[in-house]
Amino acid sequence: MARFTVEEINMAKSCVATEREEMVQELTWLLRHCEGYMKELVSNTITKLEKCSEKDFAALLEYPAEIFEDEEE
């Protein structure tokens, strides 16, 4: 998976969209309303989403479930 930071993962997971292109559109809209650190965080998240593969995007959406499954075993 692309090297997303915890903050970037949380940003992506906070989106309503579940498709990569829709998520990029949602974050692009948000970008216009941000400044400072938040603007940088949203921008970095968009860039990484645009570059990641469909497989990496699916892994990003499942990221927390992976952690909890390991704890249950």
C-alpha positions in Angstrom: 0.0 0.0 0.0 1.1 3.5 -0.6 2.7 5.0 2.5 -0.2 7.0 4.0 0.3 8.6 7.4 -2.2 7.9 10.1 -3.6 11.4 9.6 -4.0 10.8 5.9 -5.8 7.5 6.5 -8.1 9.2 8.9 -8.8 11.9 6.4 -9.6 9.4 3.7 -11.8 7.3 6.0 -13.7 10.4 7.1 -15.1 10.9 3.5 -18.6 9.8 2.7 -17.4 8.5 -0.7 -16.3 4.9 -1.1 -14.9 5.2 -4.6 -11.5 6.6 -5.1 -12.5 9.2 -7.8 -15.4 10.4 -5.6 -13.2 10.6 -2.6 -10.7 12.8 -4.5 -13.6 15.0 -5.6 -14.8 15.3 -2.0 -11.3 16.1 -0.7 -10.8 18.6 -3.5 -13.9 20.5 -2.4 -12.7 20.4 1.2 -9.3 21.7 0.1 -10.9 25.0 -0.9 -12.0 25.6 2.6 -8.8 24.7 4.4 -5.6 26.6 5.3 -2.3 25.9 6.9 -1.6 22.3 8.1 -5.1 21.1 7.1 -4.6 22.3 3.6 -1.3 20.4 3.4 -2.8 17.3 4.9 -5.8 17.3 2.4 -3.5 18.0 -0.5 -1.1 15.2 0.4 -4.0 12.8 0.8 -5.4 13.7 -2.6 -2.0 13.2 -4.2 -1.5 9.8 -2.7 -5.1 8.7 -3.6 -4.5 9.7 -7.2 -1.3 7.7 -7.4 -2.4 4.5 -5.6 -3.7 1.5 -7.4 -7.2 0.0 -7.0 -5.7 -2.7 -4.9 -4.0 -0.2 -2.5 -7.2 1.8 -2.3 -9.2 -1.3 -1.3 -6.6 -2.0 1.3 -6.9 1.5 2.6 -10.7 1.1 3.0 -10.1 -2.1 4.9 -7.2 -0.9 7.0 -8.8 -0.8 10.5 -10.6 -4.1 10.0 -7.2 -5.8 9.4 -5.9 -4.6 12.8 -9.0 -5.7 14.7 -9.1 -9.2 13.0 -5.5 -9.8 14.2 -6.4 -8.9 17.8 -9.4 -11.3 17.8 -7.2 -14.4 16.9 
